[in-house]
Amino acid sequence: MVQGKDIWVVVEHGRGRLKKSSLGLLTEGKRLVAKLGGSLCAVVIGQQVEGFIDTLAQYGAHKLFLLQDSQYEHYISEIYTDLLASLANEYHPGLIVLAATYQGKDLASRLAAHLNVGLASDCANWRFNNQGYLEYIRPVYGGKVYATEIYHSPFIQIFTMRPNVLDIDDPKDSSKPEIIPIKITLNHSIQRSTVLDFLPADPATIDLSEAEIIVAGGKGVGSAENFRLLKNLADLLGGSLGGSRVAVDSRWIPSERQVGQTGKIVGPRLYIACGISGAIQHLMGMKDSQRIIAINTDKNAPIFKIADVKIVGDLREVVPAICCRLRREKYETA
Ligand SMILES: Cc1cc2nc3c(=O)[nH]c(=O)nc-3n(C[C@H](O)[C@H](O)[C@H](O)COP(=O)(O)OP(=O)(O)OC[C@H]3O[C@@H](n4cnc5c(N)ncnc54)[C@H](O)[C@@H]3O)c2cc1C
Protein backbone atom coordinates (compact mmCIF):
# COMPACT_ATOMS: atom_id res chain seq x y z
CA MET A 1 0.00 0.00 0.00
CA VAL A 2 1.20 3.48 -0.76
CA GLN A 3 -0.81 5.37 1.90
CA GLY A 4 0.99 8.17 3.70
CA LYS A 5 4.06 8.05 1.50
CA ASP A 6 5.17 10.85 -0.77
CA ILE A 7 4.01 11.12 -4.36
CA TRP A 8 6.61 12.10 -6.90
CA VAL A 9 5.93 13.79 -10.20
CA VAL A 10 8.88 13.56 -12.57
CA VAL A 11 8.90 16.90 -14.35
CA GLU A 12 9.66 17.29 -18.05
CA HIS A 13 10.94 20.50 -19.56
CA GLY A 14 12.55 21.70 -22.75
CA ARG A 15 13.95 24.96 -24.13
CA GLY A 16 13.64 26.54 -20.69
CA ARG A 17 9.92 25.78 -20.36
CA LEU A 18 7.96 23.29 -18.33
CA LYS A 19 5.91 20.84 -20.38
CA LYS A 20 2.14 21.21 -20.02
CA SER A 21 1.89 17.51 -19.17
CA SER A 22 3.97 18.04 -16.02
CA LEU A 23 1.55 20.70 -14.78
CA GLY A 24 -1.30 18.26 -15.46
CA LEU A 25 0.51 15.59 -13.46
CA LEU A 26 0.79 17.97 -10.51
CA THR A 27 -2.98 18.47 -10.64
CA GLU A 28 -3.39 14.66 -10.61
CA GLY A 29 -0.82 14.51 -7.81
CA LYS A 30 -2.90 16.88 -5.66
CA ARG A 31 -5.93 14.60 -6.07
CA LEU A 32 -3.82 11.60 -5.07
CA VAL A 33 -2.32 13.33 -2.03
CA ALA A 34 -5.83 14.33 -0.90
CA LYS A 35 -6.73 10.60 -0.79
CA LEU A 36 -3.44 9.06 0.25
CA GLY A 37 -1.74 11.67 2.42
CA GLY A 38 1.99 12.29 2.12
CA SER A 39 3.55 15.20 0.26
CA LEU A 40 3.42 16.07 -3.41
CA CYS A 41 7.00 16.28 -4.65
CA ALA A 42 8.33 17.42 -8.00
CA VAL A 43 11.57 15.86 -9.21
CA VAL A 44 13.39 18.07 -11.69
CA ILE A 45 16.55 17.04 -13.50
CA GLY A 46 18.49 19.38 -15.78
CA GLN A 47 21.24 21.90 -16.22
CA GLN A 48 19.32 25.01 -15.10
CA VAL A 49 16.14 24.17 -13.24
CA GLU A 50 15.92 26.72 -10.41
CA GLY A 51 13.75 28.94 -12.61
CA PHE A 52 10.92 26.38 -12.34
CA ILE A 53 10.66 26.48 -8.54
CA ASP A 54 7.92 29.13 -8.21
CA THR A 55 5.77 27.69 -10.99
CA LEU A 56 5.96 24.15 -9.62
CA ALA A 57 4.98 25.41 -6.17
CA GLN A 58 2.05 27.38 -7.63
CA TYR A 59 0.81 24.20 -9.31
CA GLY A 60 0.89 22.29 -6.03
CA ALA A 61 4.37 20.87 -5.31
CA HIS A 62 5.17 20.89 -1.58
CA LYS A 63 8.70 19.60 -2.01
CA LEU A 64 11.16 19.91 -4.86
CA PHE A 65 14.05 17.56 -5.51
CA LEU A 66 16.43 19.55 -7.69
CA LEU A 67 19.06 17.59 -9.58
CA GLN A 68 20.92 20.40 -11.25
CA ASP A 69 24.20 19.91 -13.06
CA SER A 70 25.68 20.62 -16.47
CA GLN A 71 26.04 16.85 -16.87
CA TYR A 72 22.24 16.48 -16.81
CA GLU A 73 21.67 18.98 -19.62
CA HIS A 74 20.25 16.41 -22.05
CA TYR A 75 17.98 13.48 -21.37
CA ILE A 76 20.06 10.30 -21.45
CA SER A 77 18.05 7.24 -20.44
CA GLU A 78 20.76 5.40 -18.52
CA ILE A 79 21.83 8.48 -16.58
CA TYR A 80 18.35 9.73 -15.70
CA THR A 81 17.28 6.20 -14.68
CA ASP A 82 20.30 5.85 -12.43
CA LEU A 83 19.67 9.26 -10.84
CA LEU A 84 16.00 8.54 -10.16
CA ALA A 85 16.65 5.03 -8.89
CA SER A 86 19.30 6.30 -6.43
CA LEU A 87 16.92 9.00 -5.25
CA ALA A 88 14.00 6.58 -4.86
CA ASN A 89 16.15 4.11 -2.92
CA GLU A 90 17.12 6.88 -0.54
CA TYR A 91 13.74 8.63 -0.05
CA HIS A 92 11.21 5.77 -0.60
CA PRO A 93 8.26 7.51 -2.27
CA GLY A 94 4.94 5.64 -2.50
CA LEU A 95 4.16 6.57 -6.09
CA ILE A 96 6.20 7.89 -9.00
CA VAL A 97 4.16 9.48 -11.78
CA LEU A 98 5.41 10.41 -15.25
CA ALA A 99 3.72 11.60 -18.43
CA ALA A 100 3.36 8.93 -21.12
CA THR A 101 5.48 10.94 -23.55
CA TYR A 102 8.40 9.40 -25.44
CA GLN A 103 10.73 10.41 -22.62
CA GLY A 104 8.33 9.46 -19.83
CA LYS A 105 7.61 6.02 -21.27
CA ASP A 106 11.28 5.31 -21.79
CA LEU A 107 12.26 6.46 -18.32
CA ALA A 108 9.36 4.82 -16.47
CA SER A 109 9.95 1.37 -17.93
CA ARG A 110 13.69 1.48 -17.24
CA LEU A 111 13.11 2.78 -13.73
CA ALA A 112 10.53 0.07 -12.96
CA ALA A 113 12.95 -2.62 -14.17
CA HIS A 114 15.79 -1.03 -12.19
CA LEU A 115 13.75 -0.90 -8.96
CA ASN A 116 12.01 -4.21 -9.72
CA VAL A 117 8.54 -2.74 -9.15
CA GLY A 118 5.27 -2.68 -11.10
CA LEU A 119 4.54 -0.17 -13.85
CA ALA A 120 1.11 0.80 -15.18
CA SER A 121 1.84 2.52 -18.46
CA ASP A 122 -0.20 4.95 -20.55
CA CYS A 123 -3.06 5.23 -18.05
CA ALA A 124 -6.17 7.18 -18.97
CA ASN A 125 -7.40 7.34 -15.37
CA TRP A 126 -7.10 5.90 -11.87
CA ARG A 127 -9.48 5.27 -8.97
CA PHE A 128 -9.63 3.56 -5.57
CA ASN A 129 -11.47 0.27 -5.13
CA ASN A 130 -13.42 -0.86 -2.04
CA GLN A 131 -10.31 -2.33 -0.43
CA GLY A 132 -8.53 0.99 -0.78
CA TYR A 133 -6.22 -0.23 -3.55
CA LEU A 134 -5.31 2.15 -6.30
CA GLU A 135 -6.60 0.88 -9.65
CA TYR A 136 -5.00 2.02 -12.88
CA ILE A 137 -7.18 2.20 -15.98
CA ARG A 138 -5.44 1.91 -19.31
CA PRO A 139 -6.52 1.34 -22.90
CA VAL A 140 -5.30 -1.91 -24.46
CA TYR A 141 -5.72 -3.64 -27.85
CA GLY A 142 -5.45 -0.33 -29.70
CA GLY A 143 -7.96 1.28 -27.36
CA LYS A 144 -10.73 -1.23 -28.07
CA VAL A 145 -11.03 -2.12 -24.35
CA TYR A 146 -9.85 -0.73 -21.02
CA ALA A 147 -7.83 -2.83 -18.58
CA THR A 148 -7.89 -2.24 -14.82
CA GLU A 149 -4.63 -3.04 -13.04
CA ILE A 150 -3.79 -3.24 -9.34
CA TYR A 151 -0.33 -3.55 -7.81
CA HIS A 152 -0.10 -5.14 -4.38
CA SER A 153 3.53 -4.12 -4.02
CA PRO A 154 4.28 -2.60 -0.60
CA PHE A 155 7.18 -0.77 -2.23
CA ILE A 156 7.04 1.95 -4.88
CA GLN A 157 4.44 1.93 -7.67
CA ILE A 158 5.09 3.71 -10.95
CA PHE A 159 2.57 4.85 -13.51
CA THR A 160 2.52 7.00 -16.62
CA MET A 161 -0.52 9.04 -17.66
CA ARG A 162 -1.56 9.93 -21.19
CA PRO A 163 -0.42 13.54 -21.59
CA ASN A 164 -3.47 15.16 -23.16
CA VAL A 165 -6.13 13.71 -20.85
CA LEU A 166 -4.89 15.77 -17.91
CA ASP A 167 -6.76 18.79 -16.59
CA ILE A 168 -4.57 21.57 -15.25
CA ASP A 169 -5.69 23.50 -12.16
CA ASP A 170 -5.13 27.25 -12.17
CA PRO A 171 -1.90 28.27 -10.42
CA LYS A 172 -2.33 29.52 -6.84
CA ASP A 173 -0.21 31.64 -4.54
CA SER A 174 1.64 29.13 -2.46
CA SER A 175 3.82 28.93 0.59
CA LYS A 176 7.48 28.34 -0.17
CA PRO A 177 8.12 24.70 -1.05
CA GLU A 178 10.80 22.67 0.66
CA ILE A 179 13.78 22.55 -1.69
CA ILE A 180 16.07 19.55 -1.59
CA PRO A 181 19.15 19.99 -3.78
CA ILE A 182 20.56 16.61 -4.72
CA LYS A 183 24.11 15.79 -5.74
CA ILE A 184 24.68 12.30 -7.03
CA THR A 185 28.03 11.14 -8.31
CA LEU A 186 27.39 9.88 -11.79
CA ASN A 187 28.45 6.41 -12.72
CA HIS A 188 29.69 7.16 -16.24
CA SER A 189 30.45 3.53 -16.96
CA ILE A 190 26.71 2.90 -17.43
CA GLN A 191 26.36 5.58 -20.11
CA ARG A 192 25.93 4.03 -23.55
CA SER A 193 24.55 6.95 -25.51
CA THR A 194 25.59 10.54 -26.15
CA VAL A 195 23.48 13.40 -27.51
CA LEU A 196 25.10 14.71 -30.70
CA ASP A 197 22.42 16.99 -32.10
CA PHE A 198 18.71 17.78 -32.09
CA LEU A 199 16.78 17.44 -35.34
CA PRO A 200 13.22 18.68 -35.84
CA ALA A 201 10.68 15.85 -35.61
CA ASP A 202 9.12 14.65 -38.86
CA PRO A 203 5.41 15.59 -38.67
CA ALA A 204 4.58 12.51 -40.75
CA THR A 205 5.84 10.14 -38.06
CA ILE A 206 5.58 12.16 -34.84
CA ASP A 207 3.24 10.74 -32.19
CA LEU A 208 -0.07 12.58 -32.77
CA SER A 209 -0.42 13.37 -29.07
CA GLU A 210 2.69 15.56 -29.40
CA ALA A 211 1.82 17.18 -32.76
CA GLU A 212 1.48 20.96 -32.96
CA ILE A 213 -0.70 21.04 -36.08
CA ILE A 214 -3.08 18.27 -37.18
CA VAL A 215 -5.07 18.01 -40.40
CA ALA A 216 -7.68 15.31 -39.80
CA GLY A 217 -10.11 13.67 -42.17
CA GLY A 218 -13.29 11.70 -41.71
CA LYS A 219 -15.83 9.82 -43.77
CA GLY A 220 -16.51 12.99 -45.77
CA VAL A 221 -13.04 12.70 -47.36
CA GLY A 222 -14.50 9.84 -49.35
CA SER A 223 -11.39 7.92 -50.43
CA ALA A 224 -7.71 7.25 -49.79
CA GLU A 225 -7.06 9.23 -52.97
CA ASN A 226 -8.76 12.32 -51.53
CA PHE A 227 -6.65 12.02 -48.39
CA ARG A 228 -3.78 13.28 -50.58
CA LEU A 229 -5.49 16.70 -50.52
CA LEU A 230 -5.24 16.68 -46.73
CA LYS A 231 -1.63 15.49 -46.91
CA ASN A 232 -0.80 18.46 -49.18
CA LEU A 233 -2.30 20.83 -46.63
CA ALA A 234 -0.50 19.13 -43.74
CA ASP A 235 2.82 19.36 -45.62
CA LEU A 236 2.35 23.06 -46.34
CA LEU A 237 1.62 23.76 -42.67
CA GLY A 238 4.30 21.43 -41.31
CA GLY A 239 1.50 19.44 -39.70
CA SER A 240 0.57 15.80 -39.16
CA LEU A 241 -2.27 13.75 -40.63
CA GLY A 242 -4.97 12.31 -38.39
CA GLY A 243 -8.49 11.05 -38.79
CA SER A 244 -11.71 9.68 -37.40
CA ARG A 245 -12.36 6.00 -36.72
CA VAL A 246 -14.28 5.76 -39.98
CA ALA A 247 -11.16 6.93 -41.85
CA VAL A 248 -9.10 4.27 -40.02
CA ASP A 249 -11.68 1.52 -40.55
CA SER A 250 -11.77 2.44 -44.25
CA ARG A 251 -7.95 2.03 -44.27
CA TRP A 252 -7.38 5.56 -45.54
CA ILE A 253 -4.96 6.20 -42.65
CA PRO A 254 -3.12 3.88 -40.23
CA SER A 255 -4.71 3.10 -36.87
CA GLU A 256 -2.10 5.02 -34.84
CA ARG A 257 -3.41 8.17 -36.57
CA GLN A 258 -6.92 7.79 -35.11
CA VAL A 259 -8.07 10.64 -32.91
CA GLY A 260 -10.69 10.09 -30.23
CA GLN A 261 -11.82 8.08 -27.27
CA THR A 262 -10.25 4.88 -28.55
CA GLY A 263 -7.46 6.62 -30.45
CA LYS A 264 -5.09 9.43 -29.55
CA ILE A 265 -6.03 12.30 -27.25
CA VAL A 266 -4.45 15.31 -28.92
CA GLY A 267 -3.84 18.92 -27.93
CA PRO A 268 -2.32 20.74 -30.92
CA ARG A 269 -2.15 24.48 -31.54
CA LEU A 270 -4.30 23.96 -34.63
CA TYR A 271 -6.71 21.14 -35.54
CA ILE A 272 -8.31 21.18 -38.99
CA ALA A 273 -11.26 18.76 -39.15
CA CYS A 274 -12.23 17.91 -42.73
CA GLY A 275 -15.40 15.93 -43.38
CA ILE A 276 -15.70 14.92 -39.72
CA SER A 277 -19.19 15.17 -38.20
CA GLY A 278 -18.07 15.64 -34.59
CA ALA A 279 -19.32 12.49 -32.86
CA ILE A 280 -18.77 12.60 -29.10
CA GLN A 281 -16.11 9.86 -29.29
CA HIS A 282 -14.13 11.96 -31.77
CA LEU A 283 -14.56 15.21 -29.82
CA MET A 284 -13.19 13.51 -26.70
CA GLY A 285 -9.88 13.22 -28.48
CA MET A 286 -9.49 16.74 -29.87
CA LYS A 287 -11.75 19.20 -28.06
CA ASP A 288 -8.81 20.68 -26.12
CA SER A 289 -7.02 21.79 -29.30
CA GLN A 290 -6.14 25.48 -29.05
CA ARG A 291 -7.76 26.42 -32.39
CA ILE A 292 -10.19 24.31 -34.39
CA ILE A 293 -11.09 24.84 -38.03
CA ALA A 294 -13.92 22.65 -39.33
CA ILE A 295 -14.80 22.07 -42.98
CA ASN A 296 -18.11 20.33 -43.58
CA THR A 297 -20.91 20.39 -46.16
CA ASP A 298 -23.54 20.16 -43.41
CA LYS A 299 -24.02 23.51 -41.67
CA ASN A 300 -25.59 21.68 -38.71
CA ALA A 301 -22.68 19.27 -38.18
CA PRO A 302 -21.93 19.02 -34.41
CA ILE A 303 -18.22 19.72 -35.02
CA PHE A 304 -19.17 23.36 -35.74
CA LYS A 305 -20.28 23.78 -32.10
CA ILE A 306 -16.67 23.64 -30.93
CA ALA A 307 -14.99 25.14 -34.02
CA ASP A 308 -13.33 28.57 -33.94
CA VAL A 309 -13.52 28.84 -37.73
CA LYS A 310 -16.46 27.20 -39.53
CA ILE A 311 -16.29 26.58 -43.25
CA VAL A 312 -19.46 25.20 -44.82
CA GLY A 313 -18.36 23.65 -48.08
CA ASP A 314 -17.03 20.66 -49.94
CA LEU A 315 -13.56 19.81 -48.65
CA ARG A 316 -12.54 18.76 -52.17
CA GLU A 317 -12.86 22.43 -53.15
CA VAL A 318 -12.02 24.15 -49.86
CA VAL A 319 -8.79 22.27 -49.06
CA PRO A 320 -7.15 22.83 -52.49
CA ALA A 321 -8.19 26.51 -52.30
CA ILE A 322 -6.46 26.88 -48.90
CA CYS A 323 -3.37 25.09 -50.26
CA CYS A 324 -3.31 27.40 -53.28
CA ARG A 325 -3.48 30.46 -51.02
CA LEU A 326 -0.74 29.14 -48.73
CA ARG A 327 1.54 28.38 -51.69
CA ARG A 328 0.97 31.87 -53.08
CA GLU A 329 1.80 33.46 -49.73
CA LYS A 330 4.92 31.34 -49.37
CA TYR A 331 5.97 32.28 -52.90
CA GLU A 332 5.36 36.01 -52.29
CA THR A 333 7.31 36.05 -49.02
CA ALA A 334 10.18 33.92 -50.39
C1 LIG B 1 -17.02 2.79 -28.21
C2 LIG B 1 -16.80 3.68 -29.39
C3 LIG B 1 -15.56 4.29 -29.53
C4 LIG B 1 -15.32 5.13 -30.62
N1 LIG B 1 -14.11 5.74 -30.72
C5 LIG B 1 -13.91 6.62 -31.72
C6 LIG B 1 -12.68 7.33 -31.82
O1 LIG B 1 -11.74 7.14 -31.04
N2 LIG B 1 -12.55 8.22 -32.82
C7 LIG B 1 -13.54 8.48 -33.72
O2 LIG B 1 -13.35 9.32 -34.60
N3 LIG B 1 -14.69 7.80 -33.65
C8 LIG B 1 -14.90 6.88 -32.70
N4 LIG B 1 -16.07 6.20 -32.66
C9 LIG B 1 -17.00 6.33 -33.80
C10 LIG B 1 -17.86 7.59 -33.70
O3 LIG B 1 -19.03 7.30 -32.97
C11 LIG B 1 -18.30 8.06 -35.10
O4 LIG B 1 -18.94 7.00 -35.77
C12 LIG B 1 -17.15 8.55 -35.96
O5 LIG B 1 -16.35 9.47 -35.25
C13 LIG B 1 -17.71 9.24 -37.20
O6 LIG B 1 -16.66 9.53 -38.07
P1 LIG B 1 -16.80 10.66 -39.16
O7 LIG B 1 -17.07 11.96 -38.51
O8 LIG B 1 -15.61 10.53 -40.03
O9 LIG B 1 -18.05 10.16 -40.04
P2 LIG B 1 -19.52 10.71 -40.11
O10 LIG B 1 -20.13 10.83 -38.77
O11 LIG B 1 -20.22 9.87 -41.10
O12 LIG B 1 -19.35 12.20 -40.67
C14 LIG B 1 -18.92 12.50 -41.96
C15 LIG B 1 -19.08 14.01 -42.12
O13 LIG B 1 -18.52 14.39 -43.36
C16 LIG B 1 -19.35 15.43 -43.91
N5 LIG B 1 -19.09 15.43 -45.35
C17 LIG B 1 -19.49 14.52 -46.28
N6 LIG B 1 -18.97 14.83 -47.48
C18 LIG B 1 -18.24 15.95 -47.31
C19 LIG B 1 -17.44 16.75 -48.18
N7 LIG B 1 -17.29 16.42 -49.48
N8 LIG B 1 -16.83 17.85 -47.67
C20 LIG B 1 -16.96 18.18 -46.36
N9 LIG B 1 -17.70 17.46 -45.49
C21 LIG B 1 -18.31 16.35 -45.96
C22 LIG B 1 -20.75 15.04 -43.52
O14 LIG B 1 -21.61 16.16 -43.54
C23 LIG B 1 -20.53 14.48 -42.12
O15 LIG B 1 -20.69 15.50 -41.16
C24 LIG B 1 -16.34 5.36 -31.59
C25 LIG B 1 -17.58 4.74 -31.42
C26 LIG B 1 -17.81 3.92 -30.35
C27 LIG B 1 -19.16 3.29 -30.20
The ligand as a Gaussian input file, in Angstrom:
#p B3LYP/6-31G(d) Opt

LIG

0 1
 C      -17.023000       2.795000     -28.208000
 C      -16.799000       3.684000     -29.393000
 C      -15.564000       4.290000     -29.530000
 C      -15.324000       5.134000     -30.615000
 N      -14.108000       5.742000     -30.724000
 C      -13.914000       6.619000     -31.718000
 C      -12.683000       7.326000     -31.819000
 O      -11.743000       7.142000     -31.042000
 N      -12.550000       8.219000     -32.817000
 C      -13.544000       8.476000     -33.718000
 O      -13.352000       9.323000     -34.595000
 N      -14.693000       7.799000     -33.654000
 C      -14.902000       6.876000     -32.698000
 N      -16.069000       6.197000     -32.659000
 C      -17.001000       6.335000     -33.796000
 C      -17.864000       7.588000     -33.702000
 O      -19.030000       7.298000     -32.968000
 C      -18.300000       8.059000     -35.102000
 O      -18.937000       7.000000     -35.768000
 C      -17.146000       8.547000     -35.964000
 O      -16.349000       9.472000     -35.255000
 C      -17.708000       9.236000     -37.198000
 O      -16.663000       9.532000     -38.066000
 P      -16.801000      10.660000     -39.160000
 O      -17.070000      11.964000     -38.508000
 O      -15.609000      10.529000     -40.029000
 O      -18.046000      10.162000     -40.037000
 P      -19.521000      10.715000     -40.114000
 O      -20.127000      10.835000     -38.774000
 O      -20.224000       9.874000     -41.105000
 O      -19.348000      12.200000     -40.670000
 C      -18.920000      12.504000     -41.961000
 C      -19.078000      14.012000     -42.124000
 O      -18.519000      14.394000     -43.360000
 C      -19.345000      15.433000     -43.911000
 N      -19.091000      15.429000     -45.352000
 C      -19.492000      14.520000     -46.279000
 N      -18.972000      14.826000     -47.479000
 C      -18.236000      15.954000     -47.309000
 C      -17.442000      16.745000     -48.183000
 N      -17.291000      16.423000     -49.480000
 N      -16.827000      17.847000     -47.674000
 C      -16.958000      18.183000     -46.363000
 N      -17.704000      17.460000     -45.495000
 C      -18.314000      16.354000     -45.964000
 C      -20.751000      15.040000     -43.523000
 O      -21.611000      16.156000     -43.539000
 C      -20.527000      14.482000     -42.122000
 O      -20.691000      15.501000     -41.155000
 C      -16.335000       5.358000     -31.587000
 C      -17.580000       4.744000     -31.423000
 C      -17.810000       3.921000     -30.350000
 C      -19.159000       3.292000     -30.204000

